[in-house]
Amino acid sequence: MPKALTKGQIVAGVAEKAEITKKQAGLAIEALVTMAYMNAKNSFTVPGLGKLVLVNRQARTGRNPATGATIQIPAKRVVKFRIAKACKDAVLS
């Protein structure tokens, strides 16, 4: 299985495709990430890639794998990333 790209490789790839400097590409990526963090509560869409959404998980009963004892897992809010159809089609075909 090939290794995942590093941040430097991603920045270099964006800089090459957009014909900008690596510094500018790094700043653009950081700006996108910051916007995603700030707007995830309202859902944040990266066109062609997917959407960050805030989901409320209900309380549930779980089991401790070491002892087998049942425990109550409280309700909580989590961030999920939903993959766009275009991304699924491109990756899976």
C-alpha positions as CSV (number, residue, x, y, z in Angstrom):
1,M,0.0,0.0,0.0
2,P,1.5,3.4,-1.0
3,K,2.3,5.9,1.7
4,A,0.0,8.9,2.3
5,L,1.2,12.3,1.0
6,T,3.0,14.5,3.4
7,K,1.9,18.1,4.0
8,G,5.0,19.3,2.0
9,Q,4.1,17.1,-0.9
10,I,0.5,18.4,-0.9
11,V,1.7,22.0,-0.8
12,A,4.2,21.3,-3.6
13,G,1.5,19.7,-5.8
14,V,-0.9,22.6,-5.3
15,A,1.8,25.1,-6.0
16,E,2.7,23.4,-9.2
17,K,-0.9,23.0,-10.5
18,A,-1.9,26.5,-9.6
19,E,1.5,27.9,-10.8
20,I,2.1,29.8,-7.5
21,T,4.9,29.6,-4.9
22,K,4.9,26.9,-2.2
23,K,4.5,29.6,0.4
24,Q,1.4,30.9,-1.3
25,A,0.0,27.4,-1.6
26,G,0.7,26.7,2.0
27,L,-1.1,29.8,3.1
28,A,-4.1,29.0,0.8
29,I,-4.4,25.5,2.3
30,E,-4.1,26.8,5.9
31,A,-6.8,29.4,5.1
32,L,-9.1,26.7,3.8
33,V,-8.5,24.6,6.9
34,T,-9.2,27.5,9.2
35,M,-12.4,28.3,7.4
36,A,-13.5,24.7,7.7
37,Y,-12.8,24.8,11.5
38,M,-14.8,28.0,11.9
39,N,-17.8,27.0,9.8
40,A,-18.1,23.2,10.6
41,K,-21.0,24.0,13.0
42,N,-23.1,25.1,10.0
43,S,-21.6,22.5,7.7
44,F,-18.7,23.3,5.4
45,T,-18.5,22.1,1.8
46,V,-15.3,21.6,-0.2
47,P,-16.7,21.4,-3.7
48,G,-15.9,18.1,-5.4
49,L,-14.5,16.6,-2.2
50,G,-17.1,16.5,0.5
51,K,-18.8,18.2,3.4
52,L,-18.0,18.6,7.2
53,V,-21.1,18.2,9.2
54,L,-21.9,18.4,13.0
55,V,-23.9,15.3,14.1
56,N,-25.5,14.6,17.5
57,R,-24.9,11.0,18.6
58,Q,-27.5,9.5,21.0
59,A,-26.5,7.9,24.3
60,R,-26.0,4.1,24.0
61,T,-24.9,1.1,25.9
62,G,-21.4,-0.3,25.2
63,R,-19.3,-3.1,26.4
64,N,-15.8,-3.0,28.0
65,P,-13.8,-5.5,25.8
66,A,-11.4,-6.3,28.6
67,T,-13.9,-7.2,31.3
68,G,-17.1,-7.6,29.4
69,A,-18.9,-5.2,31.7
70,T,-21.6,-3.0,30.1
71,I,-21.2,0.7,30.3
72,Q,-23.4,3.7,29.4
73,I,-21.8,5.9,26.7
74,P,-23.2,9.5,27.0
75,A,-24.7,11.5,24.1
76,K,-22.2,13.8,22.3
77,R,-21.7,16.0,19.3
78,V,-19.1,14.8,16.7
79,V,-17.8,16.1,13.4
80,K,-18.2,13.9,10.4
81,F,-16.9,14.2,6.8
82,R,-19.3,13.1,4.1
83,I,-17.6,12.3,0.8
84,A,-19.1,13.9,-2.3
85,K,-20.5,11.6,-5.1
86,A,-17.9,13.0,-7.6
87,C,-15.1,12.0,-5.2
88,K,-16.5,8.5,-4.7
89,D,-16.9,8.0,-8.5
90,A,-13.3,9.2,-9.1
91,V,-11.7,7.1,-6.5
92,L,-13.7,3.9,-6.8
93,S,-13.8,3.7,-10.6
